[in-house]
Amino acid sequence: MTRRLFSSLPSSLVPAEPATTLTDLFLAAQTFSYAARLRKGPAWAHKSGRLWALAFVAAGIAALAGAVVHALTEERTPRLRGGLWKIVGLATSLGSAAMLAAGALAALRRPYRGALLAFAAVKFVIASVATWRLGDFLYIIVDYAASMVILLALQARQWRRSPAASWLTGGVLVSFLAAGIQQSGLTLHKHFNYNDLYHVVQMAGFHLLYAGVKRVGDREG
């Protein structure tokens, strides 16, 4: 199907990985849309809501950079792809830090809130520097996983008090499922590989997270 979408284009304009490029673009459009909706909604009145919007913007930037990477051939543009992967890593790390900070603001009181906010900031700096200097995506994976595990624990802590907890928990769990699919190498079709399936499942995870953010009972006051 994706091949047919590009059949009328010159071969030089056809993405190297059509399905992966398209699903990345869909993911970017989704997350940018969620950020815009939060900007116009009641969640924007709270710092946690604004941090979630930042997280969705960061996810959109990562997906957009990823789409360009998968559209380019590795043989012709190795340096450009390398730079774009760094942007993917930095944006992913920023998004995970924003999610963690938003969770801290919504679920914790002082002094625990301040400690977790400081941890999120330090973690972001370490992961970003390591990714930029060493070019190893492993640091971003560990950084993102740590944020998700802590966010999951925060939702468990306020399960009965917050109408958002179940949605955010579902979003985190689906995101873990998506990451597992990406790492498994599961391929459903020769033109729809594990990266494509990962993007689709992650879109479901982001939808659950967005649905939860709209229900966050912010306790910043």
N, CA, C and O of each residue as an XYZ file, in Angstrom:
884
protein
N       0.832     -1.215      0.000
C       0.000      0.000      0.000
C       0.865      1.263      0.000
O       0.638      2.182     -0.787
N       1.856      1.295      0.891
C       2.717      2.480      0.959
C       3.523      2.647     -0.317
O       3.781      3.769     -0.752
N       3.922      1.531     -0.918
C       4.658      1.631     -2.178
C       3.801      2.275     -3.257
O       4.295      3.082     -4.045
N       2.502      1.919     -3.298
C       1.614      2.480     -4.308
C       1.420      3.989     -4.111
O       1.245      4.729     -5.080
N       1.452      4.441     -2.839
C       1.283      5.864     -2.558
C       2.374      6.695     -3.212
O       2.145      7.844     -3.592
N       3.558      6.115     -3.342
C       4.697      6.855     -3.901
C       5.007      6.444     -5.342
O       6.025      6.853     -5.900
N       4.132      5.636     -5.943
C       4.436      5.089     -7.271
C       4.508      6.159     -8.351
O       5.187      5.981     -9.363
N       3.802      7.282     -8.136
C       3.799      8.337     -9.161
C       4.971      9.299     -9.031
O       5.154     10.171     -9.881
N       5.766      9.148     -7.974
C       6.891     10.050     -7.752
C       8.148      9.532     -8.435
O       8.281      8.329     -8.658
N       9.068     10.426     -8.770
C      10.377      9.985     -9.288
C      11.072      9.126     -8.223
O      10.867      9.320     -7.025
N      11.866      8.208     -8.664
C      12.521      7.286     -7.732
C      13.373      8.015     -6.701
O      13.530      7.544     -5.574
N      13.925      9.167     -7.086
C      14.778      9.917     -6.161
C      13.986     10.510     -5.002
O      14.563     10.848     -3.968
N      12.662     10.641     -5.163
C      11.822     11.228     -4.119
C      11.105     10.175     -3.272
O      10.437     10.516     -2.296
N      11.237      8.922     -3.634
C      10.588      7.854     -2.872
C      11.397      7.579     -1.603
O      12.601      7.343     -1.691
N      10.764      7.605     -0.423
C      11.495      7.357      0.823
C      12.161      5.983      0.823
O      11.636      5.029      0.250
N      13.304      5.896      1.463
C      14.009      4.619      1.545
C      13.165      3.585      2.279
O      13.170      2.407      1.921
N      12.436      4.029      3.313
C      11.546      3.150      4.073
C      10.165      3.816      4.118
O       9.861      4.541      5.065
N       9.339      3.578      3.115
C       8.075      4.310      2.983
C       7.142      4.166      4.187
O       6.657      5.165      4.718
N       6.889      2.933      4.618
C       5.940      2.715      5.715
C       6.436      3.344      7.014
O       5.660      3.948      7.755
N       7.723      3.200      7.283
C       8.288      3.765      8.508
C       8.242      5.284      8.474
O       7.966      5.929      9.486
N       8.514      5.851      7.301
C       8.446      7.301      7.158
C       7.030      7.806      7.399
O       6.832      8.785      8.119
N       6.042      7.141      6.797
C       4.650      7.576      6.939
C       4.152      7.438      8.367
O       3.508      8.347      8.891
N       4.445      6.306      9.001
C       3.956      6.125     10.377
C       4.625      7.107     11.327
O       4.009      7.542     12.300
N       5.868      7.458     11.060
C       6.528      8.491     11.861
C       5.838      9.843     11.670
O       5.651     10.590     12.630
N       5.466     10.149     10.439
C       4.770     11.409     10.162
C       3.402     11.439     10.840
O       2.995     12.473     11.369
N       2.692     10.309     10.826
C       1.402     10.234     11.515
C       1.589     10.451     13.013
O       0.796     11.135     13.660
N       2.655      9.856     13.553
C       2.950     10.006     14.978
C       3.251     11.466     15.312
O       2.808     11.974     16.343
N       3.997     12.134     14.449
C       4.301     13.553     14.662
C       3.035     14.399     14.608
O       2.835     15.280     15.445
N       2.185     14.132     13.628
C       0.943     14.890     13.508
C       0.056     14.693     14.734
O      -0.562     15.639     15.221
N      -0.001     13.465     15.224
C      -0.817     13.176     16.408
C      -0.334     13.943     17.631
O      -1.121     14.600     18.312
N       0.961     13.857     17.905
C       1.481     14.469     19.126
C       1.463     15.998     19.054
O       1.191     16.657     20.058
N       1.746     16.567     17.886
C       1.632     18.021     17.735
C       0.181     18.466     17.948
O      -0.078     19.512     18.543
N      -0.756     17.655     17.452
C      -2.168     17.973     17.625
C      -2.561     17.953     19.100
O      -3.293     18.829     19.560
N      -2.076     16.958     19.842
C      -2.387     16.876     21.266
C      -1.818     18.070     22.023
O      -2.468     18.610     22.918
N      -0.610     18.479     21.664
C      -0.009     19.647     22.314
C      -0.848     20.893     22.050
O      -1.059     21.700     22.955
N      -1.326     21.055     20.819
C      -2.146     22.217     20.472
C      -3.470     22.207     21.232
O      -3.952     23.251     21.670
N      -4.052     21.018     21.383
C      -5.317     20.918     22.111
C      -5.129     21.246     23.588
O      -5.973     21.904     24.197
N      -4.028     20.787     24.155
C      -3.755     21.116     25.552
C      -3.546     22.617     25.715
O      -3.948     23.208     26.717
N      -2.914     23.221     24.717
C      -2.684     24.670     24.766
C      -3.990     25.444     24.844
O      -4.048     26.506     25.463
N      -5.029     24.923     24.224
C      -6.307     25.618     24.183
C      -7.273     25.147     25.268
O      -8.352     25.718     25.421
N      -6.897     24.106     26.025
C      -7.801     23.531     27.002
C      -7.506     23.959     28.424
O      -6.558     24.707     28.662
N      -8.311     23.493     29.380
C      -8.144     23.875     30.786
C      -6.848     23.376     31.413
O      -6.388     23.947     32.402
N      -6.252     22.330     30.861
C      -5.011     21.802     31.429
C      -3.879     22.815     31.366
O      -2.935     22.747     32.153
N      -3.972     23.761     30.424
C      -2.908     24.755     30.250
C      -2.780     25.675     31.460
O      -1.750     26.325     31.636
N      -3.806     25.734     32.288
C      -3.764     26.595     33.470
C      -2.814     26.059     34.529
O      -2.437     26.788     35.447
N      -2.423     24.798     34.414
C      -1.540     24.166     35.394
C      -0.162     23.909     34.784
O      -0.039     23.646     33.588
N       0.857     23.989     35.612
C       2.213     23.719     35.140
C       2.338     22.297     34.604
O       3.025     22.062     33.610
N       1.674     21.349     35.264
C       1.765     19.960     34.794
C       1.172     19.818     33.398
O       1.701     19.074     32.572
N       0.066     20.534     33.126
C      -0.524     20.484     31.797
C       0.400     21.057     30.743
O       0.484     20.530     29.634
N       1.092     22.128     31.079
C       2.027     22.736     30.124
C       3.232     21.821     29.896
O       3.765     21.754     28.789
N       3.651     21.125     30.936
C       4.759     20.178     30.779
C       4.352     18.994     29.897
O       5.152     18.501     29.101
N       3.116     18.547     30.042
C       2.647     17.472     29.164
C       2.597     17.952     27.711
O       2.920     17.198     26.793
N       2.194     19.198     27.508
C       2.198     19.739     26.145
C       3.620     19.765     25.585
O       3.841     19.440     24.419
N       4.578     20.153     26.424
C       5.987     20.132     26.007
C       6.420     18.718     25.659
O       7.149     18.511     24.688
N       5.975     17.744     26.446
C       6.328     16.345     26.175
C       5.801     15.901     24.819
O       6.494     15.206     24.077
N       4.573     16.301     24.495
C       4.011     15.928     23.196
C       4.731     16.637     22.049
O       4.936     16.048     20.988
N       5.114     17.892     22.255
C       5.888     18.603     21.229
C       7.228     17.905     21.005
O       7.651     17.714     19.864
N       7.893     17.524     22.094
C       9.178     16.828     21.984
C       9.014     15.505     21.244
O       9.847     15.142     20.414
N       7.931     14.785     21.551
C       7.670     13.521     20.855
C       7.435     13.766     19.374
O       7.866     12.976     18.533
N       6.751     14.862     19.053
C       6.522     15.192     17.650
C       7.801     15.517     16.915
O       7.982     15.117     15.765
N       8.696     16.245     17.576
C       9.991     16.571     16.969
C      10.796     15.301     16.718
O      11.407     15.139     15.662
N      10.789     14.402     17.704
C      11.507     13.135     17.545
C      10.944     12.331     16.379
O      11.696     11.767     15.583
N       9.617     12.281     16.282
C       8.994     11.527     15.197
C       9.270     12.164     13.843
O       9.499     11.462     12.858
N       9.247     13.494     13.792
C       9.509     14.192     12.525
C      10.947     13.969     12.071
O      11.199     13.708     10.895
N      11.891     14.072     13.007
C      13.290     13.805     12.662
C      13.466     12.344     12.253
O      14.220     12.036     11.330
N      12.766     11.453     12.943
C      12.833     10.035     12.598
C      12.299      9.769     11.201
O      12.832      8.930     10.475
N      11.234     10.492     10.822
C      10.673     10.318      9.480
C      11.691     10.686      8.409
O      11.805     10.007      7.389
N      12.431     11.766      8.650
C      13.452     12.184      7.683
C      14.563     11.143      7.616
O      15.054     10.820      6.534
N      14.956     10.621      8.772
C      15.998      9.591      8.805
C      15.590      8.394      7.961
O      16.373      7.904      7.146
N      14.361      7.925      8.158
C      13.905      6.730      7.447
C      13.597      6.998      5.976
O      13.456      6.066      5.185
N      13.494      8.270      5.618
C      13.274      8.603      4.206
C      14.586      8.636      3.439
O      14.599      8.475      2.219
N      15.697      8.846      4.155
C      17.001      8.967      3.518
C      17.715      7.616      3.448
O      17.508      6.746      4.294
N      18.547      7.460      2.439
C      19.355      6.247      2.344
C      20.635      6.434      3.151
O      21.258      7.495      3.111
N      21.009      5.409      3.869
C      22.174      5.502      4.744
C      23.463      5.715      3.967
O      24.376      6.388      4.444
N      23.538      5.143      2.774
C      24.770      5.227      2.001
C      25.052      6.651      1.526
O      26.213      7.051      1.445
N      24.019      7.414      1.216
C      24.202      8.737      0.609
C      24.282      9.864      1.643
O      24.873     10.910      1.373
N      23.693      9.659      2.820
C      23.627     10.749      3.792
C      23.981     10.282      5.205
O      23.192     10.487      6.127
N      25.133      9.668      5.397
C      25.457      9.140      6.737
C      25.589     10.235      7.794
O      25.139     10.048      8.924
N      26.198     11.376      7.453
C      26.395     12.432      8.449
C      25.074     13.091      8.823
O      24.828     13.383      9.993
N      24.230     13.321      7.831
C      22.925     13.927      8.098
C      22.075     13.005      8.961
O      21.433     13.450      9.913
N      22.076     11.729      8.626
C      21.306     10.765      9.426
C      21.824     10.720     10.858
O      21.045     10.634     11.806
N      23.135     10.779     11.007
C      23.710     10.759     12.352
C      23.266     11.960     13.171
O      22.941     11.827     14.351
N      23.253     13.133     12.547
C      22.800     14.328     13.246
C      21.325     14.262     13.600
O      20.918     14.688     14.681
N      20.521     13.723     12.683
C      19.092     13.607     12.944
C      18.804     12.613     14.065
O      17.885     12.820     14.858
N      19.584     11.536     14.134
C      19.394     10.578     15.225
C      19.691     11.230     16.564
O      19.053     10.909     17.567
N      20.651     12.141     16.588
C      20.933     12.862     17.826
C      19.747     13.747     18.219
O      19.424     13.879     19.400
N      19.108     14.346     17.221
C      17.922     15.154     17.499
C      16.800     14.267     18.038
O      16.093     14.650     18.970
N      16.640     13.086     17.450
C      15.644     12.138     17.962
C      15.921     11.816     19.426
O      15.012     11.805     20.256
N      17.202     11.553     19.732
C      17.569     11.207     21.101
C      17.334     12.339     22.083
O      16.787     12.124     23.164
N      17.746     13.551     21.710
C      17.577     14.701     22.588
C      16.098     15.004     22.819
O      15.690     15.280     23.947
N      15.293     14.954     21.752
C      13.865     15.231     21.888
C      13.174     14.170     22.742
O      12.298     14.489     23.545
N      13.568     12.918     22.567
C      12.990     11.844     23.375
C      13.330     12.028     24.844
O      12.479     11.839     25.713
N      14.571     12.397     25.121
C      14.987     12.629     26.500
C      14.251     13.818     27.108
O      13.853     13.775     28.272
N      14.072     14.881     26.322
C      13.325     16.047     26.800
C      11.881     15.665     27.104
O      11.324     16.080     28.120
N      11.280     14.878     26.224
C       9.901     14.453     26.435
C       9.742     13.617     27.688
O       8.783     13.801     28.438
N      10.670     12.700     27.927
C      10.570     11.852     29.122
C      10.771     12.660     30.393
O      10.144     12.379     31.414
N      11.652     13.675     30.337
C      11.861     14.541     31.502
C      10.618     15.378     31.778
O      10.243     15.566     32.936
N       9.975     15.883     30.722
C       8.762     16.679     30.884
C       7.626     15.839     31.458
O       6.877     16.312     32.313
N       7.490     14.594     30.992
C       6.465     13.706     31.536
C       6.689     13.448     33.020
O       5.754     13.492     33.820
N       7.933     13.182     33.372
C       8.256     12.891     34.763
C       8.004     14.114     35.644
O       7.462     13.990     36.742
N       8.394     15.281     35.166
C       8.162     16.512     35.920
C       6.669     16.784     36.075
O       6.219     17.206     37.140
N       5.907     16.544     35.017
C       4.456     16.734     35.089
C       3.839     15.784     36.113
O       2.956     16.169     36.880
N       4.313     14.545     36.114
C       3.811     13.582     37.091
C       4.128     13.984     38.509
O       3.307     13.812     39.410
N       5.327     14.525     38.713
C       5.733     14.975     40.049
C       4.854     16.122     40.525
O       4.435     16.139     41.682
N       4.568     17.078     39.651
C       3.754     18.235     40.026
C       2.323     17.828     40.372
O       1.707     18.393     41.276
N       1.807     16.850     39.647
C       0.419     16.449     39.840
C       0.219     15.495     41.011
O      -0.878     15.422     41.565
N       1.265     14.761     41.398
C       1.069     13.690     42.378
C       1.759     13.916     43.712
O       1.370     13.300     44.705
N       2.763     14.772     43.772
C       3.576     14.883     44.981
C       3.500     16.275     45.602
O       3.176     17.264     44.945
N       3.809     16.307     46.880
C       3.949     17.570     47.604
C       5.409     17.729     48.013
O       6.207     16.801     47.891
N       5.741     18.917     48.499
C       7.094     19.158     48.972
C       7.376     18.277     50.184
O       6.460     17.997     50.958
N       8.619     17.834     50.371
C       9.827     18.100     49.566
C      10.041     17.084     48.462
O      10.978     17.211     47.674
N       9.165     16.060     48.396
C       9.361     14.984     47.425
C       9.231     15.497     45.990
O       9.917     15.032     45.080
N       8.338     16.461     45.814
C       8.157     17.032     44.483
C       9.450     17.666     43.982
O       9.875     17.406     42.857
N      10.065     18.483     44.803
C      11.304     19.150     44.396
C      12.420     18.165     44.101
O      13.195     18.354     43.163
N      12.499     17.110     44.908
C      13.545     16.110     44.704
C      13.367     15.401     43.366
O      14.342     15.159     42.654
N      12.123     15.070     43.024
C      11.890     14.373     41.760
C      12.080     15.305     40.572
O      12.552     14.873     39.520
N      11.723     16.568     40.720
C      11.964     17.529     39.647
C      13.467     17.694     39.393
O      13.907     17.768     38.245
N      14.238     17.750     40.464
C      15.691     17.860     40.317
C      16.258     16.613     39.653
O      17.136     16.699     38.795
N      15.750     15.459     40.054
C      16.197     14.199     39.454
C      15.901     14.174     37.956
O      16.740     13.749     37.162
N      14.697     14.633     37.568
C      14.329     14.659     36.155
C      15.268     15.562     35.362
O      15.674     15.224     34.250
N      15.611     16.715     35.940
C      16.498     17.659     35.248
C      17.901     17.089     35.089
O      18.492     17.174     34.013
N      18.431     16.509     36.159
C      19.784     15.938     36.103
C      19.825     14.767     35.129
O      20.771     14.629     34.353
N      18.807     13.936     35.172
C      18.739     12.781     34.280
C      18.713     13.225     32.819
O      19.359     12.618     31.965
N      17.969     14.278     32.546
C      17.898     14.789     31.179
C      19.255     15.293     30.702
O      19.660     15.019     29.572
N      19.956     16.028     31.558
C      21.258     16.571     31.183
C      22.255     15.447     30.920
O      22.979     15.480     29.925
N      22.297     14.454     31.806
C      23.255     13.348     31.646
C      22.972     12.572     30.368
O      23.885     12.284     29.595
N      21.694     12.232     30.147
C      21.343     11.449     28.955
C      21.612     12.241     27.683
O      22.064     11.674     26.688
N      21.340     13.542     27.699
C      21.543     14.366     26.509
C      23.022     14.501     26.163
O      23.413     14.365     25.004
N      23.836     14.769     27.177
C      25.273     14.906     26.940
C      25.862     13.592     26.443
O      26.663     13.576     25.509
N      25.459     12.489     27.074
C      25.979     11.180     26.670
C      25.572     10.848     25.238
O      26.370     10.318     24.465
N      24.330     11.164     24.893
C      23.858     10.874     23.536
C      24.584     11.733     22.503
O      24.988     11.242     21.449
N      24.746     13.019     22.813
C      25.382     13.923     21.850
C      26.859     13.631     21.680
O      27.386     13.677     20.568
N      27.523     13.331     22.783
C      28.976     13.105     22.725
C      29.320     11.713     22.203
O      30.259     11.555     21.422
N      28.564     10.706     22.632
C      28.909      9.328     22.308
C      28.071      8.750     21.172
O      28.460      7.767     20.543
N      26.904      9.372     20.911
C      26.057      8.878     19.835
C      25.447      7.525     20.107
O      25.068      6.823     19.169
N      25.340      7.137     21.369
C      24.795      5.836     21.738
C      23.356      6.017     22.220
O      23.113      6.690     23.222
N      22.414      5.421     21.512
C      21.001      5.571     21.843
C      20.612      4.812     23.110
O      19.514      5.001     23.633
N      21.503      3.960     23.602
C      21.207      3.185     24.804
C      20.906      4.098     25.985
O      20.040      3.793     26.804
N      21.619      5.219     26.074
C      21.386      6.143     27.186
C      19.966      6.700     27.164
O      19.348      6.884     28.213
N      19.459      6.965     25.977
C      18.103      7.492     25.852
C      17.086      6.420     26.225
O      16.080      6.721     26.867
N      17.332      5.181     25.832
C      16.418      4.091     26.172
C      16.323      3.928     27.684
O      15.228      3.810     28.234
N      17.478      3.922     28.354
C      17.489      3.792     29.811
C      16.810      4.996     30.460
O      16.035      4.846     31.405
N      17.105      6.189     29.948
C      16.517      7.419     30.477
C      14.995      7.394     30.345
O      14.285      7.702     31.302
N      14.498      7.033     29.179
C      13.056      6.994     28.937
C      12.380      5.937     29.793
O      11.316      6.178     30.363
N      13.002      4.756     29.885
C      12.422      3.674     30.680
C      12.327      4.069     32.153
O      11.335      3.769     32.818
N      13.359      4.743     32.659
C      13.347      5.181     34.059
C      12.197      6.142     34.323
O      11.506      6.025     35.335
N      11.992      7.090     33.414
C      10.891      8.045     33.572
C       9.543      7.335     33.556
O       8.659      7.663     34.347
N       9.384      6.375     32.671
C       8.113      5.668     32.573
C       7.827      4.819     33.808
O       6.685      4.743     34.260
N       8.861      4.181     34.351
C       8.669      3.360     35.550
C       8.256      4.239     36.730
O       7.351      3.886     37.485
N       8.920      5.378     36.884
C       8.578      6.294     37.981
C       7.185      6.871     37.782
O       6.422      6.994     38.740
N       6.846      7.227     36.547
C       5.512      7.745     36.261
C       4.451      6.695     36.584
O       3.378      7.021     37.091
N       4.759      5.444     36.289
C       3.845      4.346     36.610
C       3.646      4.233     38.119
O       2.527      4.030     38.590
N       4.725      4.362     38.868
C       4.639      4.301     40.329
C       3.815      5.469     40.881
O       3.064      5.297     41.841
N       3.954      6.644     40.283
C       3.177      7.799     40.724
C       1.686      7.576     40.501
O       0.863      7.988     41.318
N       1.341      6.927     39.396
C      -0.074      6.660     39.140
C      -0.630      5.616     40.096
O      -1.787      5.702     40.507
N       0.185      4.633     40.451
C      -0.244      3.627     41.422
C      -0.505      4.278     42.776
O      -1.413      3.887     43.509
N       0.314      5.279     43.088
C       0.187      5.969     44.381
C      -1.135      6.722     44.502
O      -1.692      6.832     45.594
N      -1.632      7.234     43.391
C      -2.861      8.020     43.446
C      -4.004      7.380     42.659
O      -4.890      8.067     42.150
N      -3.964      6.061     42.573
C      -4.929      5.318     41.766
C      -6.376      5.652     42.136
O      -7.213      5.860     41.258
N      -6.665      5.700     43.426
C      -8.041      5.922     43.873
C      -8.417      7.401     43.961
O      -9.588      7.742     44.126
N      -7.432      8.261     43.850
C      -7.700      9.690     44.034
C      -7.785     10.460     42.741
O      -8.396     11.528     42.703
N      -7.204      9.962     41.705
C      -7.140     10.711     40.451
C      -7.846      9.970     39.322
O      -7.533      8.807     39.067
N      -8.789     10.614     38.640
C      -9.447      9.980     37.488
C      -8.503      9.795     36.298
O      -8.826      9.103     35.333
N      -7.331     10.429     36.388
C      -6.364     10.310     35.289
C      -5.470      9.089     35.425
O      -4.865      8.652     34.446
N      -5.380      8.531     36.634
C      -4.380      7.495     36.916
C      -4.520      6.282     36.002
O      -3.524      5.775     35.486
N      -5.749      5.815     35.800
C      -5.934      4.611     34.983
C      -5.546      4.862     33.527
O      -4.972      3.991     32.872
N      -5.861      6.057     33.027
C      -5.513      6.390     31.639
C      -4.006      6.515     31.467
O      -3.435      5.989     30.511
N      -3.366      7.216     32.400
C      -1.916      7.385     32.310
C      -1.202      6.048     32.480
O      -0.207      5.781     31.807
N      -1.710      5.209     33.380
C      -1.121      3.878     33.549
C      -1.228      3.078     32.260
O      -0.269      2.437     31.830
N      -2.404      3.124     31.652
C      -2.584      2.430     30.376
C      -1.646      2.955     29.312
O      -1.086      2.179     28.536
N      -1.467      4.278     29.267
C      -0.563      4.861     28.287
C       0.871      4.416     28.466
O       1.568      4.134     27.492
N       1.313      4.353     29.716
C       2.677      3.905     29.997
C       2.847      2.437     29.618
O       3.844      2.065     28.998
N       1.879      1.605     29.989
C       1.980      0.167     29.692
C       1.967     -0.096     28.191
O       2.715     -0.943     27.703
N       1.122      0.626     27.459
C       1.098      0.457     25.998
C       2.408      0.946     25.387
O       2.885      0.380     24.403
N       2.990      1.996     25.965
C       4.287      2.483     25.478
C       5.376      1.443     25.690
O       6.247      1.263     24.839
N       5.323      0.753     26.836
C       6.274     -0.331     27.070
C       6.066     -1.459     26.059
O       7.031     -2.034     25.555
N       4.795     -1.773     25.764
C       4.496     -2.786     24.755
C       5.071     -2.382     23.408
O       5.661     -3.203     22.707
N       4.897     -1.114     23.046
C       5.427     -0.619     21.768
C       6.946     -0.763     21.718
O       7.505     -1.197     20.711
N       7.614     -0.391     22.826
C       9.077     -0.518     22.871
C       9.505     -1.972     22.754
O      10.501     -2.281     22.100
N       8.746     -2.870     23.393
C       9.066     -4.291     23.292
C       8.942     -4.806     21.868
O       9.757     -5.610     21.416
N       7.914     -4.337     21.161
C       7.742     -4.727     19.756
C       8.916     -4.225     18.918
O       9.437     -4.942     18.064
N       9.320     -2.989     19.175
C      10.426     -2.416     18.415
C      11.711     -3.196     18.626
O      12.483     -3.402     17.690
N      11.940     -3.633     19.868
C      13.158     -4.373     20.168
C      13.079     -5.837     19.714
O      14.107     -6.481     19.506
N      11.866     -6.351     19.564
C      11.702     -7.772     19.210
C      12.027     -8.059     17.756
O      12.393     -9.184     17.414
N      11.898     -7.041     16.883
C      12.116     -7.278     15.465
C      10.935     -7.943     14.786
O      11.077     -8.468     13.682
N       9.759     -7.931     15.431
C       8.561     -8.554     14.871
C       8.155     -7.863     13.580
O       7.966     -6.647     13.557
N       8.020     -8.630     12.508
C       7.653     -8.086     11.202
C       6.406     -8.795     10.700
O       6.396    -10.018     10.562
N       5.349     -8.025     10.426
C       4.091     -8.592      9.955
C       4.061     -8.775      8.445
O       3.371     -9.651      7.925
N       4.827     -7.928      7.745
C       4.829     -7.958      6.284
C       6.149     -7.367      5.808
O       6.773     -6.585      6.525
N       6.568     -7.728      4.629
C       7.849     -7.227      4.138
C       7.846     -5.708      3.967
O       8.904     -5.079      3.958
N       6.647     -5.119      3.830
C       6.554     -3.660      3.730
C       5.976     -3.030      4.999
O       5.574     -1.866      4.992
N       5.937     -3.802      6.082
C       5.434     -3.284      7.357
C       6.197     -3.989      8.469
O       5.793     -5.052      8.939
N       7.321     -3.376      8.887
C       8.213     -4.055      9.814
C       7.954     -3.656     11.266
O       6.947     -3.020     11.577
N       8.875     -4.038     12.145
C       8.731     -3.796     13.577
C       8.699     -2.303     13.924
O       8.013     -1.901     14.863
N       9.434     -1.489     13.175
C       9.396     -0.048     13.422
C       8.014      0.526     13.115
O       7.510      1.379     13.846
N       7.413      0.052     12.034
C       6.090      0.532     11.647
C       5.050      0.145     12.702
O       4.230      0.969     13.106
N       5.092     -1.118     13.146
C       4.161     -1.592     14.170
C       4.394     -0.851     15.481
O       3.444     -0.513     16.188
N       5.654     -0.601     15.800
C       5.991      0.172     17.003
C       5.335      1.549     16.968
O       4.769      1.996     17.966
N       5.409      2.212     15.833
C       4.814      3.542     15.713
C       3.300      3.496     15.909
O       2.731      4.357     16.581
N       2.655      2.502     15.327
C       1.198      2.388     15.432
C       0.776      2.137     16.877
O      -0.152      2.770     17.379
N       1.460      1.214     17.538
C       1.119      0.918     18.935
C       1.435      2.112     19.827
O       0.688      2.404     20.762
N       2.542      2.807     19.544
C       2.885      3.985     20.338
C       1.846      5.088     20.170
O       1.607      5.857     21.101
N       1.235      5.173     19.015
C       0.157      6.139     18.821
C      -0.995      5.852     19.776
O      -1.593      6.779     20.323
N      -1.309      4.577     19.979
C      -2.347      4.211     20.940
C      -1.918      4.610     22.350
O      -2.730      5.094     23.139
N      -0.631      4.403     22.666
C      -0.122      4.796     23.974
C      -0.222      6.297     24.197
O      -0.615      6.738     25.277
N       0.129      7.080     23.193
C       0.037      8.531     23.318
C      -1.420      8.990     23.473
O      -1.703      9.959     24.177
N      -2.326      8.289     22.813
C      -3.735      8.658     22.953
C      -4.213      8.455     24.395
O      -4.934      9.291     24.941
N      -3.807      7.350     24.998
C      -4.184      7.094     26.391
C      -3.564      8.131     27.319
O      -4.217      8.604     28.249
N      -2.315      8.483     27.072
C      -1.661      9.512     27.888
C      -2.390     10.845     27.750
O      -2.619     11.536     28.743
N      -2.749     11.202     26.533
C      -3.464     12.459     26.314
C      -4.820     12.441     27.025
O      -5.212     13.427     27.648
N      -5.528     11.322     26.928
C      -6.824     11.205     27.601
C      -6.664     11.353     29.109
O      -7.528     11.920     29.777
N      -5.555     10.842     29.642
C      -5.303     10.986     31.067
C      -4.964     12.402     31.464
O      -5.418     12.889     32.499
N      -4.159     13.073     30.636
C      -3.750     14.446     30.955
C      -4.971     15.350     31.083
O      -4.994     16.237     31.936
N      -5.967     15.140     30.260
C      -7.169     15.964     30.322
C      -7.931     15.765     31.633
O      -8.775     16.584     31.998
N      -7.628     14.670     32.339
C      -8.330     14.369     33.579
C      -7.464     14.559     34.822
O      -7.877     14.229     35.934
N      -6.276     15.088     34.625
C      -5.352     15.223     35.747
C      -5.951     16.122     36.821
O      -6.364     17.247     36.539
N      -5.994     15.621     38.054
C      -6.405     16.430     39.193
C      -5.156     17.057     39.780
O      -4.542     16.506     40.693
N      -4.787     18.209     39.252
C      -3.520     18.820     39.618
C      -3.544     19.293     41.077
O      -4.497     19.932     41.523
N      -2.459     18.958     41.817
C      -2.376     19.329     43.224
C      -1.272     20.350     43.471
O      -0.698     20.400     44.559
N      -0.974     21.166     42.455
C       0.131     22.112     42.595
C      -0.112     23.139     43.684
O       0.841     23.653     44.268
N      -1.380     23.450     43.971
C      -1.653     24.439     44.999
C      -1.473     23.887     46.391
O      -1.669     24.606     47.371
